[in-house]
Amino acid sequence: MSRQETDSPSAVCPETWVLSPATETEPAKLDLQGDAEWMKEAMSQTVDFKIVEEIQDGQGNTIKVAAPKSTKKLSRKQLKARERKRAAQRLCGEYYPGINGTDEDEWDA
């Protein structure tokens, strides 16, 4: 690749992520721009993840990785505190679903 081709990010990836800044009334918004065919092709590709059970450090020691902790059920006191906090945020206009949490969190917990 020549210098001109490497200066342009679209030469490597035709997809561009534009993040509009947050204002006092609206949260930040993400806008994906780019070649629709390329993005459709990229979305159809699968990504495989595997859970790492052991890692090896620089000294050659094998370390077992702890399994992720399961979500615990919140106590009634914690649920009431979260409900009061969200009600106060809504009154002040500071509550944005998906950013400060969602109402669905209360039902999943």
NUKEDREN-744820 format. One record per atom (N, C-alpha, C): x, z, y. Coordinates in steps of 0.05 Angstrom, whole numbers, padded with zeros to 5 digits, always signed. Layout:
<recs>
XZY ...
</recs>
This chain:
<recs>
+00017+00000-00024 +00000+00000+00000 +00017+00000+00025 +00009-00014+00045 +00024-00015+00070 +00016+00010+00086 +00030+00014+00108 +00025+00037+00125 -00003+00036+00137 -00012+00012+00144 -00039+00009+00156 -00060+00017+00136 -00057+00010+00111 -00077+00017+00091 -00078+00047+00086 -00056+00060+00086 -00055+00089+00081 -00065+00105+00105 -00065+00094+00129 -00074+00108+00152 -00105+00111+00152 -00118+00093+00139 -00147+00093+00138 -00156+00108+00113 -00172+00129+00115 -00181+00143+00091 -00201+00126+00075 -00214+00107+00087 -00233+00091+00072 -00219+00072+00053 -00193+00068+00056 -00178+00051+00037 -00176+00065+00010 -00175+00091+00010 -00173+00107-00014 -00200+00114-00025 -00218+00122-00008 -00245+00131-00016 -00265+00121+00005 -00284+00104-00002 -00303+00094+00017 -00324+00114+00026 -00323+00138+00015 -00343+00159+00022 -00332+00176+00044 -00348+00182+00064 -00339+00199+00087 -00360+00222+00090 -00350+00246+00092 -00367+00269+00097 -00365+00277+00126 -00387+00277+00140 -00388+00284+00169 -00404+00310+00171 -00392+00331+00181 -00405+00357+00184 -00411+00361+00214 -00437+00361+00221 -00444+00366+00248 -00443+00396+00253 -00433+00404+00276 -00430+00433+00281 -00456+00447+00284 -00456+00473+00278 -00480+00489+00281 -00485+00495+00310 -00511+00497+00317 -00518+00505+00344 -00532+00532+00342 -00542+00542+00364 -00556+00567+00364 -00583+00565+00349 -00595+00542+00349 -00621+00538+00337 -00620+00526+00309 -00599+00512+00302 -00598+00498+00276 -00571+00503+00262 -00572+00505+00235 -00547+00508+00221 -00532+00481+00220 -00507+00481+00212 -00491+00457+00209 -00504+00439+00188 -00501+00413+00191 -00512+00394+00172 -00490+00375+00162 -00492+00369+00136 -00473+00351+00123 -00485+00324+00120 -00471+00303+00129 -00481+00276+00127 -00460+00260+00111 -00469+00249+00089 -00452+00232+00072 -00455+00203+00080 -00433+00190+00087 -00433+00162+00095 -00414+00147+00077 -00421+00122+00072 -00403+00106+00056 -00418+00084+00040 -00403+00072+00022 -00413+00051+00005 -00432+00063-00016 -00457+00054-00016 -00477+00065-00034 -00471+00058-00063 -00461+00035-00069 -00454+00027-00096 -00432+00045-00107 -00411+00049-00090 -00389+00066-00099 -00398+00094-00104 -00415+00105-00087 -00425+00132-00090 -00442+00135-00115 -00458+00114-00121 -00475+00115-00145 -00457+00115-00170 -00436+00098-00169 -00417+00097-00192 -00403+00124-00195 -00395+00136-00173 -00381+00162-00174 -00400+00184-00184 -00425+00183-00177 -00444+00203-00186 -00451+00200-00216 -00448+00176-00227 -00455+00172-00255 -00433+00182-00273 -00409+00186-00263 -00387+00195-00279 -00391+00224-00286 -00384+00232-00310 -00386+00260-00318 -00360+00274-00315 -00363+00300-00309 -00339+00317-00306 -00342+00339-00326 -00322+00342-00343 -00323+00363-00364 -00307+00387-00355 -00320+00411-00358 -00307+00436-00352 -00304+00451-00378 -00282+00465-00380 -00279+00482-00403 -00271+00510-00393 -00280+00530-00407 -00275+00557-00399 -00247+00565-00410 -00231+00575-00392 -00204+00583-00399 -00205+00612-00409 -00196+00616-00433 -00196+00643-00445 -00169+00657-00443 -00148+00641-00443 -00121+00653-00441 -00105+00636-00421 -00087+00649-00406 -00069+00635-00389 -00041+00646-00395 -00021+00630-00387 +00006+00639-00391 +00020+00640-00364 +00032+00663-00358 +00046+00666-00332 +00074+00654-00333 +00088+00656-00311 +00115+00645-00309 +00135+00658-00327 +00130+00683-00336 +00148+00697-00354 +00143+00690-00383 +00122+00675-00388 +00115+00667-00416 +00096+00686-00429 +00085+00706-00414 +00066+00725-00425 +00038+00712-00426 +00024+00717-00448 -00003+00706-00451 -00022+00728-00441 -00040+00720-00423 -00059+00738-00410 -00087+00728-00417 -00104+00747-00428 -00131+00740-00434 -00148+00742-00408 -00164+00722-00403 -00181+00721-00379 -00208+00734-00386 -00217+00752-00368 -00242+00766-00373 -00265+00746-00369 -00286+00749-00384 -00310+00733-00382 -00324+00740-00356 -00338+00720-00344 -00352+00726-00319 -00373+00747-00323 -00376+00765-00304 -00395+00787-00306 -00424+00775-00303 -00442+00786-00319 -00470+00777-00317 -00482+00790-00292 -00502+00777-00281 -00516+00787-00258 -00533+00811-00266 -00530+00832-00251 -00545+00856-00257 -00571+00857-00241 -00590+00871-00250 -00615+00873-00236 -00612+00893-00213 -00622+00886-00190 -00620+00904-00167 -00640+00927-00169 -00632+00949-00159 -00650+00972-00159 -00672+00969-00138 -00692+00984-00140 -00714+00983-00121 -00704+00988-00092 -00686+01007-00089 -00674+01013-00063 -00659+00989-00052 -00643+00975-00069 -00628+00952-00059 -00647+00929-00052 -00668+00925-00068 -00688+00904-00062 -00702+00909-00035 -00710+00934-00030 -00723+00941-00005 -00703+00937+00019 -00678+00945+00015 -00658+00941+00037 -00654+00912+00043 -00653+00895+00023 -00650+00866+00027 -00674+00855+00041 -00698+00864+00033 -00723+00855+00045 -00724+00862+00075 -00716+00887+00082 -00716+00895+00110 -00695+00879+00126 -00672+00874+00114 -00651+00859+00128 -00661+00831+00134 -00673+00817+00114 -00683+00790+00119 -00706+00789+00139 -00723+00809+00138 -00745+00811+00158 -00734+00813+00186 -00713+00829+00189 -00701+00832+00216 -00687+00806+00224 -00675+00792+00205 -00662+00766+00212 -00683+00746+00220 -00706+00746+00206 -00728+00727+00214 -00738+00732+00242 -00741+00758+00249 -00751+00765+00275 -00731+00756+00297 -00706+00758+00292 -00685+00750+00311 -00679+00721+00310 -00690+00706+00291 -00685+00678+00288 -00658+00672+00275 -00646+00691+00262 -00620+00688+00249 -00621+00682+00220 -00645+00680+00208 -00648+00675+00180 -00651+00645+00175 -00633+00634+00158 -00634+00606+00150 -00634+00606+00119 -00656+00597+00107 -00657+00596+00078 -00634+00579+00067 -00620+00589+00047 -00598+00575+00034 -00571+00583+00047 -00572+00594+00071 -00547+00602+00083 -00544+00632+00081 -00564+00648+00091 -00563+00677+00087 -00576+00685+00061 -00582+00667+00044 -00595+00674+00019 -00622+00659+00018 -00635+00662-00004 -00661+00650-00008 -00681+00670-00018 -00706+00665-00014 -00727+00682-00024 -00727+00682-00054 -00718+00661-00067 -00718+00659-00096 -00698+00679-00108 -00678+00687-00092 -00659+00707-00102 -00673+00733-00110 -00694+00739-00094 -00708+00764-00100 -00722+00763-00127 -00732+00740-00135 -00746+00738-00160 -00727+00735-00184 -00703+00724-00179 -00684+00721-00201 -00670+00747-00207 -00668+00765-00188 -00652+00789-00191 -00664+00808-00210 
</recs>
